[in-house]
């Protein structure tokens, strides 16, 4: 069974219902309310403003083509994240996002898992989004390392450790089960730890 997150609130449901019926004001409001979320997530994945703008446009085209398919049983933002993720994976298949990525294999490092079964690169990652605990210099180094992740692993890592999504939310967005999310996150973290050896200690 796929995980489910919280449903829409009444205000958001009313706005989306109006947008479905072609209300231009509602459509514009939906766009304004969500453009930062979509652009920001896309930029974190690709670190390229032009690709992020292209993904923003593609996402909203998909939203208004498929708005009648949104059933309201999950957050609208979760649906948006899933559309962005699918667009990024499509760009990967077209070779746009994985020019610098490296293959990920089974982790070869010793297991330093925490009680919840997930490995950490920094202890503070357990409860704090990554961007809040890193210096600007280390973040720049980390950004370059993240771009070496294959896109499907990169998406899971960004959703969990940068966007602060739960394993269940990430599974919903990525159309995966929770064990698959945890497996990809573990491999991504070990890969990044290996990439950052010499820059940081755990």
C-alpha angles and dihedrals in degrees: 000000000000118000119256127210130199119304127240122287117239096258094051092046092053091049093050092047089055091047090052089056092054100259102164094203091053091047091052091048091052089050094049093045094053109028094093092050093050097042093044095051092045091049092050089054099046105019088214121112095207093052089045091052090047090050091048090054093044091048095053091045087055092045095056094041091052103028091115088061093060105099099191095235091117134038114286088230090058089055090049092050089052092052091049090048091051091048090051091049090050090052088051090056088052089053096246101120108033104058092114100030124118127212119263120221132177109304112266098189125096113276112256096172121164126227092278091057095250125119121228133209091198123022091231091062088081093080108001130073110249097244091061096058104042132086117235092252094050091044090057090052091046092050091057091048092049090055088060090062117098107256097250090054091041091055093051092047093049093046093050106033104026105027091036096228120161122246089254093051091047091050090052093049095046095039090237135123120255096254089055090051091050092048094051092045092051092051092046092051093049091047091052092046088055091048092051099047108133093029100067145009129218 
